[in-house]
């Protein structure tokens, strides 16, 4: 069984596409529209963000404060490079 990864986005079509791309790379993908709900289940979850917008740290300071800058991936991103970028982030977490 592949590594589990959760895709969280406020648009269901983005969750679907990312799930397909990462699933083809061997990930077991779970999608969600609400990160807060998932964080309540597991406060130690490893997180990276794929975002097209500006980050407003004040609004989400409880989430962003503990994350290094390399945990953010800017949209649009190349679907072929995305799995490797995620592998780099996971490897960085294990160091």
C-alpha positions in Angstrom: 0.0 0.0 0.0 1.3 3.5 -0.9 1.8 6.4 1.5 -1.3 8.2 2.6 -1.8 11.8 1.6 -4.7 14.2 2.3 -5.6 16.8 -0.3 -7.5 19.8 1.2 -8.8 22.5 -1.0 -11.9 24.8 -1.0 -12.7 23.6 -4.6 -13.8 20.0 -5.1 -12.6 19.9 -8.7 -9.0 20.7 -7.5 -9.3 17.9 -4.9 -10.3 15.6 -7.7 -7.5 16.5 -10.1 -4.8 16.4 -7.4 -6.2 13.1 -6.2 -5.8 11.6 -9.7 -2.3 13.0 -10.2 -1.0 11.8 -6.8 -2.9 8.5 -7.0 -1.1 7.7 -10.3 2.2 8.3 -8.4 1.3 5.6 -5.8 -0.3 7.7 -3.1 -3.5 6.7 -1.3 -5.4 10.0 -1.5 -8.1 11.3 0.8 -9.7 14.6 -0.1 -11.3 17.2 2.2 -12.6 20.7 1.9 -11.9 21.7 5.6 -8.4 21.6 7.1 -9.6 22.6 10.6 -11.7 19.5 10.9 -8.8 17.3 10.0 -6.4 19.1 12.4 -8.8 18.4 15.3 -8.4 14.7 14.5 -4.6 14.7 14.5 -2.6 17.8 15.7 0.7 16.2 14.6 -0.4 15.9 10.9 2.3 16.9 8.4 1.0 19.7 6.2 2.0 21.5 3.0 -0.1 24.0 1.2 -0.7 24.4 -2.5 -2.1 27.9 -3.0 -2.8 30.4 -5.7 -3.6 33.3 -3.4 -1.7 35.4 -1.1 -1.2 34.0 2.4 -2.7 35.9 5.2 -0.7 34.7 8.2 -2.7 36.7 10.7 -6.0 35.0 9.8 -4.5 31.5 10.0 -1.6 32.0 12.4 -2.5 28.9 14.4 -1.7 26.8 11.2 1.0 28.8 9.5 3.1 29.7 12.5 4.7 26.3 12.8 5.3 25.7 9.1 8.6 26.5 7.3 8.2 28.5 4.0 9.1 25.4 1.9 5.7 23.8 3.0 3.9 26.1 0.5 3.6 25.2 -3.2 2.3 28.0 -5.5 -0.5 27.3 -8.0 -0.4 26.8 -10.9 2.0 23.9 -10.6 3.2 21.3 -13.1 1.4 18.0 -12.5 4.5 16.0 -13.4 6.6 17.9 -10.9 4.1 17.9 -8.0 4.7 14.3 -6.8 8.5 15.0 -6.6 7.9 18.3 -4.7 5.7 16.5 -2.2 8.4 13.8 -1.8 10.9 16.5 -1.0 8.6 18.0 1.6 7.9 14.6 3.2 11.7 13.9 3.3 12.3 17.3 4.9 9.8 16.4 7.7 11.7 13.2 8.4 15.0 15.0 8.9 
